[in-house]
Amino acid sequence: MSLSEEFQALADLHQRGQLTATEYEQAKARLLNSPLPSSAAQTQPLMSALNKLRLSRNDRWLGGVCGGLARISGLPTWLWRLGFTMLVLCGGTGLVAYLLTWWLVPREEAVPVQAPGLRMG
């Protein structure tokens, strides 16, 4: 049962007089403070990882897409490259996916390299 359906059921019970105003407010508070449903809780880590996706500046052959995917997934870069290559050979979808990712995903921040012996600031 979805959250909106549960609220509707509570409202129906309250309107029929089966719940007092206090019981109704307590039940609403419990629903609002309850943990996320399992499907929503499972998408949170995925969304967090996708938000961290950046094109790699170091591990790249073309655009850094495979290096960035390797960093957030834990899979080796060569496996991502093989996967995109196989998708290119199977109808060209890998090329479209690679180009879209290259275009839409931001590049990772450049870390300034300090030469030995030079002091900044």
FENLIN-V68662 format. One record per pair of residues at least 12 apart in sequence whose C-alpha atoms are under 10 Angstrom apart, sorted by the first residue. I is the first residue (numbers start at 1). J is the second residue. D is the distance in Angstrom with one decimal. If there is no record, write none. Layout:
i-><I:I>
j-><J:J>
d-><D:D>
//
This chain:
i-><1:2:3:3:3:3:4:6:6:6:7:7:7:7:7:10:10:10:10:10:11:11:48:49:49:49:49:50:50:50:50:51:51:52:52:52:52:52:52:52:53:53:53:53:53:53:53:53:53:53:53:53:53:54:54:54:54:54:54:54:54:54:54:54:54:54:55:55:55:55:55:55:55:55:55:55:55:55:55:56:56:56:56:56:56:56:56:56:57:57:57:57:57:58:58:59:59:60:61:62:63:63:63:63:63:63:64:64:64:64:64:64:65:65:65:65:65:65:65:65:65:65:65:66:66:66:66:66:66:66:66:66:66:67:67:68:68:68:68:69:81:81:84:84:84:85>
j-><37:37:31:32:36:37:31:27:28:31:24:27:28:31:32:23:24:25:27:28:24:28:72:69:71:72:73:69:72:73:105:72:105:68:69:71:72:105:106:108:65:67:68:69:70:71:72:73:101:105:106:107:108:67:68:69:71:72:101:102:104:105:106:107:108:109:67:68:69:71:101:102:103:104:105:106:107:108:109:68:69:70:71:106:107:108:109:110:107:108:109:110:111:108:110:71:77:77:81:102:98:99:101:102:103:107:77:98:101:102:107:108:77:80:81:98:99:100:101:102:103:105:107:78:79:80:81:82:83:84:98:101:102:80:81:80:105:107:108:81:94:98:96:97:98:98>
d-><9.7:8.6:7.6:8.7:9.6:8.9:10.0:9.8:9.1:8.1:9.8:9.0:7.1:8.0:9.7:9.7:6.8:9.5:7.6:7.8:7.7:9.4:10.0:9.8:9.9:6.3:8.2:9.2:7.9:9.7:9.6:9.9:9.4:9.2:9.9:9.6:7.4:9.8:9.7:9.5:9.1:9.9:6.1:6.8:9.6:8.1:6.5:9.5:10.0:7.1:7.9:8.8:8.5:8.8:5.4:7.9:8.9:8.8:9.7:9.5:9.8:6.0:5.4:5.2:5.1:8.6:6.9:4.8:8.0:9.6:8.8:7.4:9.9:9.8:6.5:6.2:4.4:5.7:9.4:4.9:8.6:9.3:8.5:9.4:6.6:6.1:9.2:9.9:7.2:6.7:8.4:7.7:10.0:9.7:10.0:9.5:8.0:8.9:9.5:9.3:8.7:8.7:9.2:6.1:9.2:9.1:9.9:9.8:9.7:7.6:8.2:9.6:9.4:8.9:9.0:7.0:8.9:9.9:6.8:6.1:9.8:8.4:9.2:7.9:8.6:5.5:6.1:9.6:9.6:8.6:8.6:9.7:9.7:8.2:8.9:9.8:9.4:8.9:8.6:10.0:9.8:10.0:9.7:8.2:7.3:9.9>
//
